[in-house]
Amino acid sequence: MRRRALGILILLVAVAAQPSLAADDYPSRPVTLVVGFGIGGSADRMARVMASYIGAALGQPVQVINKRGAGTLLAANYVLEQEDDGYTVFASSFSPYLLNTILEGNADYSIDDFAYINFQWFDEDLIAVNKDSDYQTLPQLLDAIRRSPKTVRASVVRGSSGHLMARLLLEVSGIPQQNLNLVTYNEGGLPRAAVAGHVVDFIVISGEGSESIREYVKPLAIVSRQRSPDWDAPILSDALATTGIVVPNLPGSVRGFATSAEFRRRYPERFAILTAAIKTALENEELIAILDGARIGRRWIGPDEADTTMRESFEIFKDYSFLLQNQN
């Protein structure tokens, strides 16, 4: 009798445990990647290339939708308005765009409202002039801005690290901000076209997205601590070595994936499944070849390092964001 009672007890425990396992069969339906930019941009290309491979790892289709506007503010709000169930994932350039939506005071959220899964694409800024420009070095360019107000023209993406770098170069050089004729755009295609067509004199923009204009520009510096294998240009500190000017190394565009922090809190197991799926996708040899061919980053740093990266970037932009306030 005791043996039978024990057997029944074990069976009851097993049956009781089974519903909890079956109830959370995540994912049981398609997952949506929400891109904070228009179709064809860097974050969009990353998301669309990754989607089917993440889907294969999850066992469910992964679709991509675009919610462009207000420097990713609309997309971020959209993600946070959805159910915190793991079926909505934010695919974006988190630094600097998400940071700027917070620092400019328009966002109701903070960096703590997101759980960062992975940042796979780090894109440092390039400072380049048109290939026919008379400017041969960065100090020469800065000297022209100082001596001839409003005659030097530049283009940047509004709110980007390149935008902030253009302003910061003037700030640390003691050059009045109004001396530079600066044109801002909402996406990268137009400023690149402007410098390629010699509509402007120089550009400060992500280097990895600038291959299409390589033959039309002359690089003066790369905003990095080490030389770029893709651009024959000195790092920023070396480019400015003769001037005595020291400029903080602002992080460029940092792209990857995140969810709401509430989702991670409520469903840590689901968050782990989603994280593992993205990591598995990035280890797929076929995808690696595609990403490399498209020059899309494929680094795996994981949630902890991604969170640290986001917080460090936030502090840098917080210290210098005043340069973008009330200016183009």
Buried (B, 14 or more C-beta within 10 A) or exposed (E): EEEEEEEEEEEEEEEEEEEEEEEEEBBEEEBBBBBBBBEEBBBBBBBBBBBEBBBBBBEBBBEBEBBBBBBBBBBBBBBBEBEBBBBBBBBBBBBBBBBBBBBBEEBEBEBEBBBBBBBBBBBBBBBBBBBEBEBEBBBEBBBBBBEEEEEBBBBBBBBBBBBBBBBBBBBBBEBEEEBBBBBBBBBBBBBBBBBBEBBBBBBBBBBBBBEEBBEBBBBBBBBBEEEBEBBEBBBBBEBBEEBEBEBBBBBBBBBBBBBBBBBBEEBEEBBEBBBEBBBBBBEBEEBBEBBEEEBBBBEBBBBEBBBEBBEEBBEBBEEBBEBBEEEE
